[in-house]
């Protein structure tokens, strides 16, 4: 069974075992290099960041805590180092060249091209334990058992933590316009997050990191690695070292110093010449963002107006339905659609459809006074219609009632409506009619009529009954008229 990271690190710290450190570099090189490459977006600078991260490991090995998760520690060091390098990168020409190279490298997966620029920022947003779990599982392809053992928890707990961490990553990308499913995100990260480092880099880094314990050697390594960033102080340090090591070394380093000085001067000139272009590009970017924001607001306003138009159309549809309906024995009259609470005389009665309880009551009343028995039955709910069908003398009774009631009826008015449910209401109706012949008392001032909804139409749902004062004291009541 191979040694753990911490065992290798302890052996290197106590015994200066170079093979132990070389094994650590081999294990984690791909992770560190890939994380650096995503952020600096230059293979050359990624090698520099990778080398710096392992030099930091060699220097800090003795100070690491016993519970350190080396994968997470290296990832954080790589991120900080890469940020420092990116901040130093100011040349627009270099950025464009690097972006071109990276686009060619990452053109293999559509999702990865959107995820890659945000991956390390998303990982940084996770807490330390979640980040370590994702790195071990999807960056280094560790098993759930190994992840749980490293985190000091069970395999099941590690799986749950990974599920929550991946969901947080998915939400992070979604907020920035990158939509990807949880399973798809895991596949993309596992397949693309870690690439093989350049051949020979492990040997170079192991040698440089081990040699980096010496301050003088570290200065030499830094000179050869960070060529583009050397300054006048570094040149002076090289000259001093050359004088101390002999004439032959001095001549070699003198030529290198002259070359580096020339490159430094050229880089400074390039920065100055591109400053105005960079500022113009930033201004254009700000203008583009402002224009996009304006377009988003215009689109939102358009959607709002469309919604209002749709709502108005739905509100007008019942009135259109009432006008379109063609009754048997009469034509629809648009002006006959009275507003709720209006007094309707006998002469104003018309077939106005069944779109609302009030319209249905007017249509039924019209049928009773001016139409036919069949038209009356059309306005009955199924239960009432079935009851009427059982009456073998239903038609005779209807004709007899109409013969008596038609001359006495003057009009009616719906004064209130009680909502019993979405499909059932009760209408409070004020009747206007002369007394029946031979009766001394007047017609009851108010009657209660139950209406039920059948499909899209309202129908008579029960017999008319007298109004009681208790009716006005409970339920959801809408009053139309005093």
SEDONU-775334 format. One record per residue (C-alpha): residue in three letters; x, y, z. Coordinates in steps of 0.1 Angstrom, whole numbers. Layout:
! SEDONU-775334
+------+-------+-------+-------+
| rest |    px |    py |    pz |
+------+-------+-------+-------+
|  ALA |     X |     Y |     Z |
...
+------+-------+-------+-------+
***
This chain:
! SEDONU-775334
+------+-------+-------+-------+
| rest |    px |    py |    pz |
+------+-------+-------+-------+
|  UNK |     0 |     0 |     0 |
|  UNK |    15 |    34 |   -10 |
|  UNK |    23 |    61 |    15 |
|  UNK |    -2 |    89 |    21 |
|  UNK |     6 |   125 |    12 |
|  UNK |    13 |   134 |    48 |
|  UNK |    35 |   103 |    53 |
|  UNK |    55 |   113 |    22 |
|  UNK |    57 |   149 |    35 |
|  UNK |    69 |   137 |    69 |
|  UNK |    96 |   115 |    54 |
|  UNK |   108 |   144 |    33 |
|  UNK |   108 |   168 |    63 |
|  UNK |   126 |   145 |    86 |
|  UNK |   150 |   127 |    63 |
|  UNK |   152 |   151 |    33 |
|  UNK |   141 |   122 |    11 |
|  UNK |   140 |   136 |   -24 |
|  UNK |   121 |   105 |   -37 |
|  UNK |    93 |   113 |   -13 |
|  UNK |    90 |   149 |   -26 |
|  UNK |    93 |   137 |   -62 |
|  UNK |    63 |   113 |   -55 |
|  UNK |    43 |   142 |   -41 |
|  UNK |    50 |   163 |   -73 |
|  UNK |    40 |   133 |   -95 |
|  UNK |     7 |   129 |   -76 |
|  UNK |    -4 |   165 |   -77 |
|  UNK |    13 |   180 |  -107 |
|  UNK |   -17 |   176 |  -130 |
|  UNK |   -40 |   193 |  -105 |
|  UNK |   -17 |   222 |   -99 |
|  UNK |    -7 |   228 |  -135 |
|  UNK |   -43 |   226 |  -147 |
|  UNK |   -56 |   251 |  -121 |
|  UNK |   -28 |   274 |  -129 |
|  UNK |   -34 |   271 |  -167 |
|  UNK |   -71 |   280 |  -163 |
|  UNK |   -63 |   312 |  -145 |
|  UNK |   -32 |   325 |  -162 |
|  UNK |   -42 |   311 |  -196 |
|  UNK |    -6 |   306 |  -208 |
|  UNK |    13 |   273 |  -207 |
|  UNK |    45 |   292 |  -200 |
|  UNK |    31 |   312 |  -171 |
|  UNK |    13 |   281 |  -158 |
|  UNK |    46 |   263 |  -155 |
|  UNK |    59 |   293 |  -136 |
|  UNK |    29 |   292 |  -112 |
|  UNK |    32 |   254 |  -108 |
|  UNK |    69 |   256 |  -100 |
|  UNK |    63 |   284 |   -75 |
|  UNK |    35 |   263 |   -57 |
|  UNK |    58 |   233 |   -52 |
|  UNK |    87 |   256 |   -40 |
|  UNK |    62 |   269 |   -14 |
|  UNK |    54 |   233 |    -5 |
|  UNK |    91 |   225 |     0 |
|  UNK |    96 |   256 |    22 |
|  UNK |    64 |   251 |    42 |
|  UNK |    66 |   213 |    46 |
|  UNK |    77 |   214 |    82 |
|  UNK |    51 |   239 |    92 |
|  UNK |    20 |   222 |    78 |
|  UNK |    -5 |   209 |   104 |
|  UNK |   -10 |   171 |   108 |
|  UNK |   -46 |   173 |    95 |
|  UNK |   -37 |   192 |    63 |
|  UNK |   -53 |   180 |    31 |
|  UNK |   -25 |   185 |     7 |
|  UNK |   -47 |   186 |   -24 |
|  UNK |   -67 |   215 |   -10 |
|  UNK |   -35 |   233 |     3 |
|  UNK |   -18 |   231 |   -31 |
|  UNK |   -50 |   242 |   -48 |
|  UNK |   -53 |   274 |   -27 |
|  UNK |   -15 |   282 |   -30 |
|  UNK |   -19 |   278 |   -68 |
|  UNK |   -48 |   301 |   -69 |
|  UNK |   -31 |   328 |   -49 |
|  UNK |     1 |   326 |   -69 |
|  UNK |   -19 |   326 |  -102 |
|  UNK |   -37 |   358 |   -91 |
|  UNK |    -4 |   375 |   -84 |
|  UNK |     9 |   366 |  -119 |
|  UNK |   -23 |   377 |  -136 |
|  UNK |   -22 |   410 |  -119 |
|  UNK |    13 |   416 |  -133 |
|  UNK |     1 |   407 |  -168 |
|  UNK |    -7 |   440 |  -184 |
|  UNK |    -1 |   435 |  -221 |
|  UNK |   -32 |   433 |  -243 |
|  UNK |   -12 |   416 |  -271 |
|  UNK |     0 |   388 |  -248 |
|  UNK |   -36 |   383 |  -235 |
|  UNK |   -50 |   380 |  -270 |
|  UNK |   -22 |   355 |  -280 |
|  UNK |   -28 |   335 |  -248 |
|  UNK |   -66 |   335 |  -253 |
|  UNK |   -62 |   322 |  -288 |
|  UNK |   -40 |   293 |  -276 |
|  UNK |   -65 |   284 |  -249 |
|  UNK |   -95 |   285 |  -272 |
|  UNK |   -77 |   260 |  -295 |
|  UNK |   -69 |   238 |  -265 |
|  UNK |  -105 |   238 |  -251 |
|  UNK |  -125 |   236 |  -283 |
|  UNK |  -134 |   199 |  -276 |
|  UNK |  -164 |   204 |  -254 |
|  UNK |  -191 |   231 |  -257 |
|  UNK |  -200 |   231 |  -220 |
|  UNK |  -164 |   232 |  -209 |
|  UNK |  -158 |   265 |  -229 |
|  UNK |  -184 |   282 |  -207 |
|  UNK |  -175 |   265 |  -174 |
|  UNK |  -137 |   267 |  -176 |
|  UNK |  -133 |   305 |  -172 |
|  UNK |  -155 |   304 |  -140 |
|  UNK |  -145 |   271 |  -125 |
|  UNK |  -118 |   283 |  -101 |
|  UNK |  -139 |   313 |   -90 |
|  UNK |  -168 |   288 |   -83 |
|  UNK |  -144 |   265 |   -64 |
|  UNK |  -132 |   294 |   -43 |
|  UNK |  -168 |   302 |   -34 |
|  UNK |  -171 |   268 |   -17 |
|  UNK |  -161 |   263 |    19 |
|  UNK |  -129 |   245 |    27 |
|  UNK |  -143 |   210 |    33 |
|  UNK |  -166 |   211 |     3 |
|  UNK |  -138 |   223 |   -19 |
|  UNK |  -115 |   196 |    -7 |
|  UNK |  -142 |   169 |   -13 |
|  UNK |  -147 |   181 |   -50 |
|  UNK |  -110 |   182 |   -56 |
|  UNK |  -104 |   147 |   -43 |
|  UNK |  -134 |   132 |   -61 |
|  UNK |  -136 |   149 |   -95 |
|  UNK |  -101 |   165 |   -99 |
|  UNK |   -81 |   135 |   -87 |
|  UNK |  -107 |   108 |   -93 |
|  UNK |  -105 |    94 |   -58 |
|  UNK |  -132 |    69 |   -47 |
|  UNK |  -159 |    79 |   -22 |
|  UNK |  -142 |    57 |     4 |
|  UNK |  -109 |    75 |    -1 |
|  UNK |  -126 |   109 |     0 |
|  UNK |  -144 |   100 |    33 |
|  UNK |  -112 |    87 |    48 |
|  UNK |   -93 |   119 |    39 |
|  UNK |  -120 |   141 |    53 |
|  UNK |  -124 |   119 |    84 |
|  UNK |  -160 |   109 |    77 |
|  UNK |  -179 |    80 |    63 |
|  UNK |  -184 |    71 |    26 |
|  UNK |  -221 |    80 |    28 |
|  UNK |  -214 |   113 |    44 |
|  UNK |  -188 |   121 |    18 |
|  UNK |  -213 |   114 |   -10 |
|  UNK |  -239 |   137 |     6 |
|  UNK |  -213 |   164 |    10 |
|  UNK |  -203 |   160 |   -27 |
|  UNK |  -239 |   162 |   -38 |
|  UNK |  -244 |   195 |   -19 |
|  UNK |  -211 |   209 |   -32 |
|  UNK |  -219 |   201 |   -68 |
|  UNK |  -253 |   217 |   -65 |
|  UNK |  -237 |   249 |   -52 |
|  UNK |  -214 |   249 |   -81 |
|  UNK |  -243 |   244 |  -105 |
|  UNK |  -262 |   274 |   -89 |
|  UNK |  -230 |   295 |   -91 |
|  UNK |  -228 |   289 |  -129 |
|  UNK |  -266 |   293 |  -134 |
|  UNK |  -264 |   328 |  -118 |
|  UNK |  -238 |   337 |  -144 |
|  UNK |  -258 |   325 |  -174 |
|  UNK |  -242 |   290 |  -177 |
|  UNK |  -270 |   264 |  -175 |
|  UNK |  -258 |   228 |  -170 |
|  UNK |  -273 |   198 |  -151 |
|  UNK |  -257 |   183 |  -120 |
|  UNK |  -247 |   151 |  -137 |
|  UNK |  -234 |   170 |  -168 |
|  UNK |  -214 |   193 |  -146 |
|  UNK |  -197 |   163 |  -129 |
|  UNK |  -189 |   147 |  -162 |
|  UNK |  -174 |   179 |  -177 |
|  UNK |  -153 |   187 |  -146 |
|  UNK |  -140 |   151 |  -143 |
|  UNK |  -131 |   150 |  -180 |
|  UNK |  -115 |   184 |  -184 |
|  UNK |  -104 |   198 |  -150 |
|  UNK |   -70 |   181 |  -149 |
|  UNK |   -47 |   178 |  -179 |
|  UNK |   -14 |   161 |  -183 |
|  UNK |    15 |   185 |  -176 |
|  UNK |    42 |   190 |  -202 |
|  UNK |    67 |   161 |  -204 |
|  UNK |    97 |   167 |  -181 |
|  UNK |    81 |   193 |  -160 |
|  UNK |    79 |   170 |  -129 |
|  UNK |   117 |   164 |  -130 |
|  UNK |   123 |   202 |  -135 |
|  UNK |   100 |   211 |  -106 |
|  UNK |   113 |   185 |   -82 |
|  UNK |   149 |   196 |   -88 |
|  UNK |   140 |   233 |   -86 |
|  UNK |   119 |   229 |   -55 |
|  UNK |   145 |   208 |   -36 |
|  UNK |   172 |   233 |   -46 |
|  UNK |   149 |   261 |   -36 |
|  UNK |   157 |   255 |     1 |
|  UNK |   189 |   274 |    -6 |
|  UNK |   182 |   312 |   -10 |
|  UNK |   210 |   316 |   -36 |
|  UNK |   196 |   287 |   -57 |
|  UNK |   161 |   301 |   -54 |
|  UNK |   173 |   334 |   -68 |
|  UNK |   189 |   316 |   -98 |
|  UNK |   157 |   295 |  -105 |
|  UNK |   135 |   326 |  -103 |
|  UNK |   158 |   344 |  -128 |
|  UNK |   154 |   316 |  -154 |
|  UNK |   117 |   312 |  -148 |
|  UNK |   103 |   347 |  -145 |
|  UNK |   123 |   362 |  -174 |
|  UNK |    96 |   387 |  -185 |
|  UNK |    92 |   402 |  -151 |
|  UNK |   129 |   408 |  -141 |
|  UNK |   137 |   443 |  -129 |
|  UNK |   168 |   464 |  -122 |
|  UNK |   173 |   450 |   -87 |
|  UNK |   173 |   414 |  -101 |
|  UNK |   199 |   424 |  -126 |
|  UNK |   221 |   438 |   -98 |
|  UNK |   217 |   405 |   -79 |
|  UNK |   228 |   385 |  -109 |
|  UNK |   259 |   407 |  -114 |
|  UNK |   269 |   403 |   -77 |
|  UNK |   265 |   365 |   -79 |
|  UNK |   287 |   365 |  -111 |
|  UNK |   315 |   384 |   -94 |
|  UNK |   315 |   359 |   -66 |
|  UNK |   317 |   328 |   -87 |
|  UNK |   344 |   336 |  -112 |
|  UNK |   350 |   352 |  -146 |
|  UNK |   336 |   324 |  -168 |
|  UNK |   302 |   325 |  -149 |
|  UNK |   303 |   362 |  -150 |
|  UNK |   305 |   364 |  -188 |
|  UNK |   277 |   339 |  -192 |
|  UNK |   254 |   358 |  -168 |
|  UNK |   265 |   392 |  -183 |
|  UNK |   251 |   381 |  -217 |
|  UNK |   219 |   369 |  -200 |
|  UNK |   216 |   401 |  -181 |
|  UNK |   219 |   422 |  -212 |
|  UNK |   193 |   401 |  -230 |
|  UNK |   169 |   404 |  -201 |
|  UNK |   174 |   441 |  -198 |
|  UNK |   166 |   445 |  -235 |
|  UNK |   134 |   424 |  -231 |
|  UNK |   124 |   444 |  -200 |
|  UNK |   128 |   477 |  -219 |
|  UNK |   108 |   463 |  -249 |
|  UNK |    80 |   452 |  -225 |
|  UNK |    78 |   486 |  -209 |
|  UNK |    76 |   502 |  -243 |
|  UNK |    49 |   478 |  -254 |
|  UNK |    29 |   485 |  -222 |
|  UNK |    30 |   523 |  -228 |
|  UNK |    20 |   519 |  -265 |
|  UNK |   -10 |   497 |  -257 |
|  UNK |   -23 |   517 |  -227 |
|  UNK |   -46 |   539 |  -249 |
|  UNK |   -59 |   508 |  -267 |
|  UNK |   -66 |   491 |  -235 |
|  UNK |   -85 |   521 |  -221 |
|  UNK |  -105 |   523 |  -253 |
|  UNK |  -114 |   486 |  -251 |
|  UNK |  -125 |   490 |  -215 |
|  UNK |  -147 |   520 |  -224 |
|  UNK |  -162 |   500 |  -253 |
|  UNK |  -169 |   471 |  -229 |
|  UNK |  -187 |   495 |  -205 |
|  UNK |  -207 |   509 |  -233 |
|  UNK |  -217 |   474 |  -245 |
|  UNK |  -228 |   465 |  -210 |
|  UNK |  -249 |   496 |  -207 |
|  UNK |  -266 |   488 |  -241 |
|  UNK |  -272 |   452 |  -230 |
|  UNK |  -288 |   464 |  -198 |
|  UNK |  -311 |   488 |  -217 |
|  UNK |  -321 |   460 |  -241 |
|  UNK |  -329 |   437 |  -211 |
|  UNK |  -351 |   464 |  -196 |
|  UNK |  -369 |   470 |  -229 |
|  UNK |  -375 |   432 |  -232 |
|  UNK |  -389 |   430 |  -197 |
|  UNK |  -413 |   460 |  -204 |
|  UNK |  -424 |   443 |  -236 |
|  UNK |  -432 |   411 |  -218 |
|  UNK |  -451 |   430 |  -191 |
|  UNK |  -472 |   448 |  -218 |
|  UNK |  -479 |   415 |  -235 |
|  UNK |  -491 |   401 |  -203 |
|  UNK |  -515 |   430 |  -197 |
|  UNK |  -529 |   427 |  -232 |
|  UNK |  -535 |   390 |  -227 |
|  UNK |  -552 |   396 |  -194 |
|  UNK |  -575 |   422 |  -210 |
|  UNK |  -584 |   398 |  -238 |
|  UNK |  -593 |   371 |  -212 |
|  UNK |  -615 |   396 |  -194 |
|  UNK |  -633 |   405 |  -226 |
|  UNK |  -639 |   369 |  -237 |
|  UNK |  -671 |   363 |  -217 |
|  UNK |  -687 |   394 |  -233 |
|  UNK |  -676 |   382 |  -267 |
|  UNK |  -691 |   347 |  -260 |
|  UNK |  -724 |   362 |  -250 |
|  UNK |  -726 |   382 |  -282 |
|  UNK |  -716 |   353 |  -304 |
|  UNK |  -742 |   328 |  -290 |
|  UNK |  -771 |   322 |  -313 |
|  UNK |  -802 |   311 |  -293 |
|  UNK |  -832 |   291 |  -307 |
|  UNK |  -859 |   316 |  -311 |
|  UNK |  -839 |   348 |  -309 |
|  UNK |  -808 |   366 |  -320 |
|  UNK |  -782 |   379 |  -295 |
|  UNK |  -784 |   416 |  -288 |
|  UNK |  -752 |   431 |  -275 |
|  UNK |  -770 |   460 |  -259 |
|  UNK |  -790 |   435 |  -239 |
|  UNK |  -760 |   425 |  -218 |
|  UNK |  -768 |   446 |  -187 |
|  UNK |  -741 |   452 |  -161 |
|  UNK |  -745 |   434 |  -128 |
|  UNK |  -770 |   451 |  -105 |
|  UNK |  -790 |   467 |  -134 |
|  UNK |  -828 |   466 |  -134 |
|  UNK |  -840 |   446 |  -164 |
|  UNK |  -876 |   451 |  -176 |
|  UNK |  -897 |   425 |  -192 |
|  UNK |  -892 |   442 |  -226 |
|  UNK |  -855 |   442 |  -222 |
|  UNK |  -852 |   405 |  -216 |
|  UNK |  -830 |   387 |  -242 |
|  UNK |  -809 |   356 |  -247 |
|  UNK |  -775 |   368 |  -235 |
|  UNK |  -759 |   334 |  -230 |
|  UNK |  -746 |   316 |  -199 |
|  UNK |  -711 |   330 |  -194 |
|  UNK |  -719 |   345 |  -160 |
|  UNK |  -745 |   337 |  -134 |
|  UNK |  -763 |   370 |  -139 |
|  UNK |  -764 |   365 |  -177 |
|  UNK |  -777 |   329 |  -173 |
|  UNK |  -805 |   341 |  -150 |
|  UNK |  -816 |   367 |  -176 |
|  UNK |  -815 |   341 |  -204 |
|  UNK |  -836 |   317 |  -183 |
|  UNK |  -861 |   344 |  -174 |
|  UNK |  -863 |   354 |  -211 |
|  UNK |  -870 |   317 |  -220 |
|  UNK |  -898 |   315 |  -193 |
|  UNK |  -915 |   347 |  -205 |
|  UNK |  -910 |   347 |  -243 |
|  UNK |  -894 |   314 |  -256 |
|  UNK |  -901 |   277 |  -254 |
|  UNK |  -900 |   248 |  -229 |
|  UNK |  -869 |   234 |  -247 |
|  UNK |  -851 |   267 |  -242 |
|  UNK |  -859 |   268 |  -205 |
|  UNK |  -845 |   232 |  -201 |
|  UNK |  -813 |   244 |  -219 |
|  UNK |  -806 |   266 |  -189 |
|  UNK |  -810 |   238 |  -162 |
|  UNK |  -781 |   220 |  -145 |
|  UNK |  -780 |   182 |  -152 |
|  UNK |  -796 |   173 |  -119 |
|  UNK |  -825 |   197 |  -124 |
|  UNK |  -829 |   186 |  -160 |
|  UNK |  -831 |   150 |  -149 |
|  UNK |  -857 |   158 |  -124 |
|  UNK |  -877 |   177 |  -150 |
|  UNK |  -875 |   148 |  -174 |
|  UNK |  -892 |   125 |  -149 |
|  UNK |  -922 |   148 |  -148 |
|  UNK |  -945 |   135 |  -176 |
|  UNK |  -965 |   167 |  -174 |
|  UNK |  -936 |   191 |  -173 |
|  UNK |  -944 |   209 |  -205 |
|  UNK |  -981 |   213 |  -195 |
|  UNK |  -970 |   227 |  -161 |
|  UNK |  -946 |   251 |  -178 |
|  UNK |  -972 |   265 |  -202 |
|  UNK |  -997 |   269 |  -174 |
|  UNK |  -973 |   288 |  -152 |
|  UNK |  -962 |   311 |  -180 |
|  UNK |  -998 |   318 |  -189 |
|  UNK | -1004 |   331 |  -153 |
|  UNK |  -970 |   347 |  -146 |
|  UNK |  -962 |   364 |  -180 |
|  UNK |  -989 |   391 |  -177 |
|  UNK |  -979 |   399 |  -140 |
|  UNK |  -941 |   400 |  -145 |
|  UNK |  -926 |   435 |  -149 |
|  UNK |  -888 |   430 |  -144 |
|  UNK |  -861 |   419 |  -120 |
|  UNK |  -828 |   431 |  -105 |
|  UNK |  -798 |   411 |   -91 |
|  UNK |  -788 |   430 |   -60 |
|  UNK |  -761 |   407 |   -45 |
|  UNK |  -742 |   376 |   -51 |
|  UNK |  -728 |   351 |   -25 |
|  UNK |  -698 |   330 |   -36 |
|  UNK |  -701 |   294 |   -23 |
|  UNK |  -673 |   280 |   -44 |
|  UNK |  -657 |   285 |   -78 |
|  UNK |  -686 |   265 |   -93 |
|  UNK |  -715 |   275 |   -72 |
|  UNK |  -731 |   309 |   -63 |
|  UNK |  -764 |   322 |   -49 |
|  UNK |  -780 |   353 |   -64 |
|  UNK |  -802 |   376 |   -44 |
|  UNK |  -829 |   388 |   -68 |
|  UNK |  -854 |   416 |   -64 |
|  UNK |  -886 |   406 |   -82 |
|  UNK |  -910 |   432 |   -97 |
|  UNK |  -945 |   417 |  -104 |
|  UNK |  -981 |   423 |   -97 |
|  UNK |  -999 |   401 |   -71 |
|  UNK | -1016 |   370 |   -82 |
|  UNK | -1053 |   374 |   -89 |
|  UNK | -1073 |   369 |   -57 |
|  UNK | -1044 |   373 |   -34 |
|  UNK | -1041 |   402 |   -10 |
|  UNK | -1004 |   400 |    -1 |
|  UNK |  -976 |   413 |   -24 |
|  UNK |  -949 |   393 |   -41 |
|  UNK |  -919 |   387 |   -17 |
|  UNK |  -894 |   415 |   -23 |
|  UNK |  -863 |   393 |   -26 |
|  UNK |  -857 |   357 |   -37 |
|  UNK |  -826 |   335 |   -36 |
|  UNK |  -816 |   315 |   -68 |
|  UNK |  -788 |   290 |   -68 |
|  UNK |  -766 |   289 |   -99 |
|  UNK |  -739 |   262 |  -107 |
|  UNK |  -712 |   261 |  -133 |
|  UNK |  -713 |   233 |  -158 |
|  UNK |  -682 |   233 |  -180 |
|  UNK |  -680 |   270 |  -192 |
|  UNK |  -717 |   278 |  -187 |
|  UNK |  -737 |   287 |  -157 |
|  UNK |  -771 |   270 |  -151 |
|  UNK |  -800 |   269 |  -127 |
|  UNK |  -789 |   246 |   -98 |
|  UNK |  -820 |   245 |   -76 |
|  UNK |  -854 |   258 |   -69 |
|  UNK |  -860 |   295 |   -61 |
|  UNK |  -865 |   301 |   -24 |
|  UNK |  -875 |   330 |    -2 |
|  UNK |  -849 |   354 |    12 |
|  UNK |  -840 |   352 |    49 |
|  UNK |  -821 |   379 |    68 |
|  UNK |  -795 |   354 |    79 |
|  UNK |  -784 |   351 |    42 |
|  UNK |  -768 |   386 |    44 |
|  UNK |  -748 |   379 |    75 |
|  UNK |  -724 |   351 |    64 |
|  UNK |  -703 |   341 |    34 |
|  UNK |  -684 |   361 |     8 |
|  UNK |  -711 |   385 |    -5 |
|  UNK |  -707 |   410 |   -34 |
|  UNK |  -734 |   437 |   -33 |
|  UNK |  -745 |   453 |   -66 |
|  UNK |  -774 |   475 |   -55 |
|  UNK |  -791 |   486 |   -22 |
+------+-------+-------+-------+
***
